[in-house]
Amino acid sequence: QAQLVESGGGLVQAGGSLRLSCAASGRSCTTNTMGWFRQAPGKEREFVAAISWGGGGNIYYAESVKGRFTISRDNAKSTVYLQMNNLKPEDTAVYYCAARRGNQRWVKVDEYDCWGQGTQVTVSS
């Protein structure tokens, strides 16, 4: 069964840092592009960042996280990371890893066909 497994969430004070990881395992998803999304209580799931594996490894960020979050990948491990610095209370959400075929600028929830179960990130003020 295709599977993405996230890890690294937790509770952190405002201004702190966390590093999320997402590994593809089992009958892996097609991971040409891997992305991170998040969903806060009562809100819709939103795009955070994405990285493509080919074509130069294009990277995209939501405006709200630019300069604070960094997405990267380890091709050999089929793993993508999200380094989150200077965290704010409004970053509190469940963070989901997603993957899909193709190397374009994919930033919408319905553009991804493979998802992880999510990991909770809570930032206290």
ZICOR-V670060 format. One record per residue. N is the residue number from 1. PSI is psi in whole degrees, 0 to 359 (999 if undefined). Layout:
# ZICOR-V670060
<<N & PSI> <N & PSI>>
This chain:
# ZICOR-V670060
<<1 & 130> <2 & 138> <3 & 139> <4 & 133> <5 & 118> <6 & 154> <7 & 165> <8 & 357> <9 & 172> <10 & 194> <11 & 132> <12 & 151> <13 & 156> <14 & 137> <15 & 349> <16 & 185> <17 & 152> <18 & 154> <19 & 119> <20 & 147> <21 & 151> <22 & 119> <23 & 137> <24 & 131> <25 & 172> <26 & 220> <27 & 87> <28 & 151> <29 & 157> <30 & 119> <31 & 39> <32 & 317> <33 & 134> <34 & 142> <35 & 165> <36 & 135> <37 & 165> <38 & 154> <39 & 116> <40 & 158> <41 & 130> <42 & 5> <43 & 164> <44 & 156> <45 & 135> <46 & 154> <47 & 141> <48 & 306> <49 & 157> <50 & 153> <51 & 134> <52 & 152> <53 & 331> <54 & 188> <55 & 32> <56 & 359> <57 & 56> <58 & 144> <59 & 140> <60 & 143> <61 & 149> <62 & 149> <63 & 326> <64 & 344> <65 & 355> <66 & 135> <67 & 348> <68 & 324> <69 & 148> <70 & 125> <71 & 142> <72 & 170> <73 & 158> <74 & 102> <75 & 319> <76 & 330> <77 & 1> <78 & 46> <79 & 141> <80 & 146> <81 & 154> <82 & 106> <83 & 121> <84 & 116> <85 & 161> <86 & 51> <87 & 147> <88 & 156> <89 & 328> <90 & 354> <91 & 353> <92 & 125> <93 & 170> <94 & 127> <95 & 130> <96 & 140> <97 & 145> <98 & 159> <99 & 157> <100 & 168> <101 & 151> <102 & 158> <103 & 49> <104 & 185> <105 & 86> <106 & 115> <107 & 6> <108 & 147> <109 & 315> <110 & 1> <111 & 351> <112 & 141> <113 & 6> <114 & 127> <115 & 150> <116 & 180> <117 & 344> <118 & 154> <119 & 136> <120 & 133> <121 & 123> <122 & 125> <123 & 118> <124 & 149> <125 & 999>>
